[in-house]
Amino acid sequence: MGYKVAVVGATGNVGREALSIMAERNFPADEVIALASPRSVGTEISYGEDEVLKVQNLETFDFAGTDIVLSSPGAKVSAIYSPKAAKAGAVVIDNTSQFRMDPDVPLIIPEVNPDAIAGYSRRGIIANPNCSTIQMLVALKPLHDLATIKRVVVSTYQSTSGAGKPGMDELFNQTKGIFVNQPAQQHQDVFTKQIAFNAIPHIDVFMDDGSTKEEWKMVVETKKILDPKIKLSATCVRIPSFIGHGEAINLEFENEIDEDQARVALENAPGIIVVDHRENGGYVTPQECAGEDAVYVSRIRSDPTVDFGLSLWVVSDNLRKGAALNTVQIAEELIRLHLQKAA
């Protein structure tokens, strides 16, 4: 017996990707419902190679009888409909920022803290972390288990798809416009400065201490998911790419660790592929990880400026592992651990 699954925000980048991944992984669903705002009602969305779903109206949908909801409609919409779906008896896996720091909502990366899924029973909601946090912590988990991470300094290089389709469109239109001598400002609605051929050290709003909210998310989510004692400093940068985030990560450990030990631990960890050859092209770039499920780790090396230090380069597809895939994996673990139906 399968499950009734609703995908909220089905017409967005993450919603479409979630549907594609569910079909790829033969998710045990007897019925899949695509939900979005009234303006998208009737839109047809592919589910696998042979099935087409017609988008239904989120505002009027009755969640009664729905087992699992995968929700990616934006935080304000989630604030209304995720609790509504949970109240109707569904378990909601929410991909927005709305519930991540709620103490009664578990924040889950299946390769890192699957046991915490059990906390869903408090509110009927599980939160999916921020994309940049997910790929970083998949890489950090085996190293933390090995030698206990004390401090993290991370700089991110995040693609425009992190700002949704409008961000990708802005990069495309600005790039095209530059070649026909159009001013970049003619196509500047999403980002605070020109994104084409540029890098913008500003993602989300600024906070009182000078950090941006994206940087704050990485700090507080790391503490909630991995270890509250870890100190972390982040600088988050938007770059002119379409899909795939890169992260340069510097780690300081409490215990001795060398690069060979780190490499073995990473190679044996779930969800990670190590590509680390000290030669031209012996690493993975964000462009190369687009469409891939894994978190790729390269440039593993010791940091001689601290007693127990390492540096890494980590990339992943932010729409897949950074959002849709992680959400589907949570649902799979939820079923395996808590929602098994009798045959």
TAPENOR-V369066 format. One record per residue. N is the residue number from 0. RES is the residue in three letters. PSI is psi in radians with two decimals (NA if undefined). D_FIRST is the distance of its C-alpha to the first C-alpha in Angstrom with 2 decimals. Layout:
{{N RES PSI D_FIRST} {N RES PSI D_FIRST}}
//
This chain:
{{0 MET 2.31 0.00} {1 GLY -2.96 3.78} {2 TYR 2.68 6.98} {3 LYS 2.07 10.05} {4 VAL 2.30 12.93} {5 ALA 2.34 16.59} {6 VAL 1.94 19.32} {7 VAL 2.32 22.66} {8 GLY 0.61 25.74} {9 ALA -0.37 24.01} {10 THR -0.13 27.42} {11 GLY 3.04 28.97} {12 ASN -0.82 29.36} {13 VAL -0.70 26.71} {14 GLY -0.79 24.16} {15 ARG -0.71 24.60} {16 GLU -0.68 24.42} {17 ALA -0.75 21.16} {18 LEU -0.73 19.56} {19 SER -0.75 21.21} {20 ILE -0.70 20.08} {21 MET -0.78 16.38} {22 ALA -0.76 16.73} {23 GLU -0.69 18.91} {24 ARG 0.14 16.63} {25 ASN 0.89 13.46} {26 PHE 2.39 11.85} {27 PRO 1.19 8.02} {28 ALA 2.24 8.40} {29 ASP -0.50 7.45} {30 GLU 2.30 10.85} {31 VAL 2.24 13.85} {32 ILE 2.25 17.01} {33 ALA 2.17 20.41} {34 LEU 2.50 22.88} {35 ALA -3.04 26.59} {36 SER 2.86 29.97} {37 PRO -0.57 31.42} {38 ARG -0.31 33.51} {39 SER -0.02 30.51} {40 VAL 2.30 28.75} {41 GLY -0.24 28.22} {42 THR 2.46 28.47} {43 GLU 2.31 26.28} {44 ILE 2.39 24.44} {45 SER 2.45 22.96} {46 TYR 1.72 19.40} {47 GLY -2.87 19.71} {48 GLU -0.49 22.14} {49 ASP -0.27 21.07} {50 GLU 2.45 19.43} {51 VAL 2.28 21.64} {52 LEU 2.43 20.78} {53 LYS 2.25 23.37} {54 VAL 2.31 24.23} {55 GLN 2.90 24.02} {56 ASN 2.01 26.45} {57 LEU -0.66 25.60} {58 GLU -0.45 28.38} {59 THR 0.04 27.00} {60 PHE 2.41 23.22} {61 ASP 2.01 21.53} {62 PHE -0.05 19.00} {63 ALA 2.30 17.81} {64 GLY -0.10 14.03} {65 THR 2.32 13.74} {66 ASP -0.81 12.01} {67 ILE 2.41 14.11} {68 VAL 2.20 17.40} {69 LEU 2.00 19.30} {70 SER 2.12 22.85} {71 SER 0.89 25.95} {72 PRO 0.03 28.30} {73 GLY 2.62 31.32} {74 ALA -0.74 32.27} {75 LYS -0.68 33.82} {76 VAL -0.72 30.85} {77 SER -0.63 28.46} {78 ALA -0.49 30.81} {79 ILE -0.87 30.06} {80 TYR -0.44 26.42} {81 SER -0.82 24.70} {82 PRO -0.61 25.89} {83 LYS -0.77 25.05} {84 ALA -0.71 21.38} {85 ALA -0.69 21.33} {86 LYS -0.53 23.09} {87 ALA -0.06 20.44} {88 GLY -0.05 17.86} {89 ALA 2.73 16.52} {90 VAL 2.15 17.29} {91 VAL 2.25 19.74} {92 ILE 1.86 20.71} {93 ASP 2.14 24.15} {94 ASN 0.12 26.14} {95 THR 3.11 29.40} {96 SER -0.06 32.27} {97 GLN -0.71 31.90} {98 PHE 0.09 30.26} {99 ARG -0.67 31.05} {100 MET 0.18 33.94} {101 ASP 2.15 32.64} {102 PRO -0.32 32.97} {103 ASP 0.09 29.91} {104 VAL 2.07 27.65} {105 PRO 2.50 26.75} {106 LEU 2.01 27.83} {107 ILE 2.34 25.74} {108 ILE 1.98 26.26} {109 PRO -0.57 23.68} {110 GLU -0.22 26.43} {111 VAL -0.93 28.81} {112 ASN 0.97 27.44} {113 PRO -0.51 23.70} {114 ASP -0.45 24.52} {115 ALA -0.22 25.63} {116 ILE -0.54 22.11} {117 ALA -0.42 22.14} {118 GLY -0.09 24.65} {119 TYR -0.44 22.13} {120 SER -0.32 22.12} {121 ARG -0.74 25.68} {122 ARG -0.12 25.18} {123 GLY 0.30 21.54} {124 ILE 2.40 22.84} {125 ILE 2.37 23.02} {126 ALA 2.48 25.82} {127 ASN 2.26 26.10} {128 PRO 3.05 29.70} {129 ASN 2.58 32.36} {130 CYS -0.76 32.23} {131 SER -0.57 35.49} {132 THR -0.73 34.48} {133 ILE -0.96 31.23} {134 GLN -0.61 32.95} {135 MET -0.81 35.88} {136 LEU -0.48 33.99} {137 VAL -0.72 31.83} {138 ALA -0.61 35.26} {139 LEU -0.50 36.93} {140 LYS -0.91 34.46} {141 PRO -0.51 35.53} {142 LEU -0.64 39.15} {143 HIS -0.71 38.99} {144 ASP -0.55 37.60} {145 LEU -0.75 40.47} {146 ALA 0.04 43.45} {147 THR 1.84 42.54} {148 ILE 2.30 43.07} {149 LYS -0.74 45.90} {150 ARG 2.49 46.34} {151 VAL 2.32 44.72} {152 VAL 2.07 46.54} {153 VAL 2.38 44.37} {154 SER 2.23 45.29} {155 THR 2.67 42.55} {156 TYR 1.62 42.88} {157 GLN 2.35 40.20} {158 SER 2.86 39.40} {159 THR -0.34 39.71} {160 SER -0.30 35.99} {161 GLY -0.33 35.79} {162 ALA 0.25 37.50} {163 GLY -3.09 35.05} {164 LYS -0.67 35.94} {165 PRO -0.61 39.29} {166 GLY -0.73 40.36} {167 MET -0.72 39.64} {168 ASP -0.67 41.47} {169 GLU -0.74 44.41} {170 LEU -0.80 44.81} {171 PHE -0.84 44.69} {172 ASN -0.67 47.15} {173 GLN -0.75 49.54} {174 THR -0.80 49.63} {175 LYS -0.73 50.28} {176 GLY -0.64 52.84} {177 ILE -0.60 54.78} {178 PHE -0.20 55.52} {179 VAL 0.39 57.08} {180 ASN 0.55 58.97} {181 GLN 2.46 56.95} {182 PRO 2.46 57.06} {183 ALA -0.54 53.79} {184 GLN -0.33 54.08} {185 GLN -0.38 53.44} {186 HIS 0.85 49.79} {187 GLN 1.63 49.35} {188 ASP -0.53 47.00} {189 VAL -0.86 44.29} {190 PHE 2.69 46.23} {191 THR -0.34 49.43} {192 LYS 2.99 51.33} {193 GLN 2.25 51.25} {194 ILE -0.54 48.20} {195 ALA 2.27 49.32} {196 PHE 0.66 51.29} {197 ASN 3.06 51.12} {198 ALA 2.32 49.33} {199 ILE 1.96 48.77} {200 PRO 0.99 48.65} {201 HIS 1.87 46.92} {202 ILE 2.15 43.21} {203 ASP -3.01 42.34} {204 VAL 2.76 45.05} {205 PHE 2.55 47.89} {206 MET 3.01 47.99} {207 ASP -0.53 51.11} {208 ASP 0.07 51.50} {209 GLY -0.24 51.57} {210 SER 2.85 48.10} {211 THR 2.88 45.52} {212 LYS -0.56 42.24} {213 GLU -0.72 40.39} {214 GLU -0.73 42.54} {215 TRP -0.72 42.00} {216 LYS -0.75 38.21} {217 MET -0.64 38.49} {218 VAL -0.98 40.64} {219 VAL -0.57 38.69} {220 GLU -0.65 35.21} {221 THR -0.75 36.50} {222 LYS -0.69 37.82} {223 LYS -0.67 34.63} {224 ILE -0.81 32.32} {225 LEU -0.97 34.61} {226 ASP 2.13 37.78} {227 PRO -0.24 39.87} {228 LYS -0.20 43.05} {229 ILE 2.30 42.74} {230 LYS 2.41 45.35} {231 LEU 2.36 44.46} {232 SER 2.22 46.47} {233 ALA 2.51 44.88} {234 THR 2.05 46.41} {235 CYS 2.21 43.96} {236 VAL 2.33 45.25} {237 ARG 2.29 43.98} {238 ILE 2.84 44.95} {239 PRO 1.14 45.14} {240 SER 2.85 42.03} {241 PHE -0.82 38.91} {242 ILE 2.46 36.03} {243 GLY 2.20 36.08} {244 HIS 2.47 37.61} {245 GLY 2.62 40.17} {246 GLU 2.23 41.33} {247 ALA 2.03 44.50} {248 ILE 2.22 43.92} {249 ASN 2.28 46.66} {250 LEU 2.44 45.81} {251 GLU 2.27 48.03} {252 PHE 2.77 46.89} {253 GLU -0.46 48.11} {254 ASN 2.84 48.28} {255 GLU 2.41 49.59} {256 ILE 2.47 47.42} {257 ASP 2.98 48.48} {258 GLU -0.53 46.99} {259 ASP -0.74 46.20} {260 GLN -0.75 44.18} {261 ALA -0.73 42.38} {262 ARG -0.75 41.62} {263 VAL -0.76 40.12} {264 ALA -0.71 37.96} {265 LEU -0.71 36.69} {266 GLU -0.50 36.06} {267 ASN -0.01 33.92} {268 ALA 2.55 31.86} {269 PRO 2.50 28.31} {270 GLY 0.04 28.21} {271 ILE 2.42 31.95} {272 ILE 2.17 34.07} {273 VAL 2.15 37.77} {274 VAL 1.71 40.21} {275 ASP 1.43 43.60} {276 HIS 2.28 46.58} {277 ARG 1.21 49.99} {278 GLU 2.94 51.04} {279 ASN 2.18 50.95} {280 GLY 0.16 47.38} {281 GLY 0.73 45.96} {282 TYR 2.95 43.52} {283 VAL 2.40 40.63} {284 THR 2.83 41.24} {285 PRO -0.69 38.95} {286 GLN -0.60 39.29} {287 GLU -0.36 38.04} {288 CYS -0.06 34.83} {289 ALA 2.25 33.61} {290 GLY -0.01 30.21} {291 GLU 2.66 29.70} {292 ASP -0.47 27.20} {293 ALA 2.79 29.66} {294 VAL 2.16 32.34} {295 TYR 2.34 35.58} {296 VAL 2.26 38.47} {297 SER 3.11 42.03} {298 ARG 0.76 45.64} {299 ILE 2.14 45.19} {300 ARG 2.69 48.66} {301 SER 2.61 50.61} {302 ASP 1.85 52.29} {303 PRO -0.04 55.79} {304 THR -0.16 56.62} {305 VAL 2.86 54.75} {306 ASP -0.86 54.61} {307 PHE 1.51 50.93} {308 GLY 2.58 49.75} {309 LEU 2.68 47.47} {310 SER 2.54 46.80} {311 LEU 2.77 43.75} {312 TRP 2.19 42.63} {313 VAL 2.28 38.91} {314 VAL 2.68 37.16} {315 SER 2.74 33.67} {316 ASP 1.97 32.06} {317 ASN -0.39 31.96} {318 LEU -0.47 29.43} {319 ARG -1.53 26.93} {320 LYS -0.56 27.33} {321 GLY -0.07 29.45} {322 ALA -1.46 26.90} {323 ALA -0.81 23.77} {324 LEU -0.78 22.76} {325 ASN -0.67 23.41} {326 THR -0.79 21.26} {327 VAL -0.69 18.23} {328 GLN -0.68 19.04} {329 ILE -0.78 19.17} {330 ALA -0.70 15.67} {331 GLU -0.75 14.51} {332 GLU -0.66 16.66} {333 LEU -0.80 15.54} {334 ILE -0.81 11.91} {335 ARG -0.70 13.47} {336 LEU -0.49 16.04} {337 HIS -0.41 14.93} {338 LEU 0.38 11.47} {339 GLN 2.21 9.30} {340 LYS 2.58 6.56} {341 ALA 2.49 7.06} {342 ALA NA 5.52}}
//
